């Protein structure tokens, strides 16, 4: 597992840790069942506060990307289904909100495309 924290980045360090682990798990760089370093171990190797890494791990666990097995450690979870479920819930909430705002389907889709381009780059 390779993480790079940029202090000059606009994203806070815990979010950088969360995003990088999430991306590596999603892409398969970190396979399902991979044992992550302890919170203390990762914090020490990255030069971060323990609470910063703990916050990232809590967010990842809430997203279904990792799971903590008590004293056995923290592992990459089979997050595909959890991630898909979370994305579906977010999409449904957006669709409901767009309809309440009076947007037509084309306008709602255009807003999503703009948001995806902003998040993933111009090629989205």
C-alpha positions in Angstrom: 0.0 0.0 0.0 1.4 3.3 -1.0 -0.1 6.6 0.2 1.2 10.2 -0.4 0.0 13.0 1.8 0.4 16.5 0.4 0.4 19.2 3.0 -0.1 21.9 0.4 -3.2 20.1 -1.0 -6.5 21.7 -0.3 -8.0 18.4 0.9 -7.4 17.7 4.6 -4.9 14.9 5.4 -7.6 12.5 6.7 -9.6 13.0 3.4 -6.4 12.3 1.4 -5.9 9.0 3.3 -9.6 8.1 2.9 -9.6 8.9 -0.8 -6.4 7.0 -1.6 -7.3 3.9 0.3 -10.8 3.9 -1.2 -9.4 4.3 -4.7 -6.8 1.6 -4.2 -9.5 -0.8 -2.8 -11.9 0.0 -5.7 -9.2 -0.5 -8.3 -7.9 -3.8 -6.9 -4.5 -2.5 -5.9 -5.6 -3.4 -2.4 -7.4 -6.7 -2.8 -10.4 -7.8 -0.7 -9.1 -9.2 2.5 -5.8 -7.2 2.5 -4.9 -6.4 6.1 -4.3 -2.6 6.5 -1.7 -1.2 8.9 -2.8 -0.4 12.4 -4.0 3.2 12.9 -0.8 3.9 14.9 1.4 2.3 12.4 0.0 4.1 9.4 0.0 7.4 11.3 3.7 6.9 12.2 4.7 6.0 8.6 2.8 9.0 7.1 3.9 11.5 9.8 0.3 12.2 10.8 -1.6 12.3 14.1 -3.2 9.1 15.2 -6.6 10.8 15.3 -6.2 11.8 11.7 -5.8 8.3 10.5 -8.5 7.0 12.9 -10.9 9.5 11.3 -10.1 8.3 7.8 -10.5 4.6 8.9 -13.9 5.5 10.5 -15.0 7.1 7.3 -13.8 4.2 5.2 -15.6 1.7 7.5 -18.8 3.8 7.2 -18.5 3.7 3.4 -18.1 -0.1 3.6 -14.6 0.0 2.1 -12.9 -1.6 5.1 -14.0 -3.7 8.1 -12.5 -3.9 11.5 -12.3 -7.4 13.0 -11.6 -6.4 16.6 -8.1 -7.5 17.7 -7.5 -9.3 14.4 -7.1 -6.0 12.5 -8.6 -3.9 9.8 -9.2 -5.4 6.3 -10.3 -4.3 2.9 -14.0 -5.4 2.7 -15.8 -6.7 -0.3 -16.9 -3.1 -1.0 -18.3 -3.5 -4.5 -21.8 -4.2 -3.4 -21.7 -1.7 -0.5 -20.3 1.0 -2.8 -23.0 0.3 -5.4 -25.7 0.4 -2.8 -24.4 3.7 -1.5 -24.2 5.2 -5.0 -27.7 4.0 -5.7 -29.1 5.6 -2.6 -27.3 8.9 -3.5 -28.6 8.8 -7.0 -32.2 8.2 -5.8 -31.9 11.1 -3.3 -30.6 13.3 -6.1 -33.4 12.3 -8.5 -36.0 13.0 -5.8 -34.5 16.4 -5.1 -34.2 17.4 -8.8 -37.9 16.5 -9.3 -39.0 18.5 -6.3 -37.0 21.5 -7.7 -38.9 21.2 -10.9 -36.0 20.1 -13.1 -36.8 18.0 -16.2 -34.9 14.8 -16.8 -32.6 16.5 -19.3 -31.7 19.3 -16.9 -31.1 16.8 -14.1 -28.8 14.6 -16.3 -26.9 17.7 -17.4 -26.3 18.7 -13.8 -25.0 15.1 -13.1 -22.7 15.2 -16.2 -21.3 18.6 -15.1 -20.6 17.2 -11.6 -19.0 14.1 -12.9 -16.7 16.1 -15.3 -15.7 18.2 -12.3 -15.0 15.2 -10.1 -13.3 12.9 -12.7 -11.9 15.4 -15.2 -13.0 16.5 -18.6 -13.1 13.0 -20.1 -16.1 11.9 -17.9 
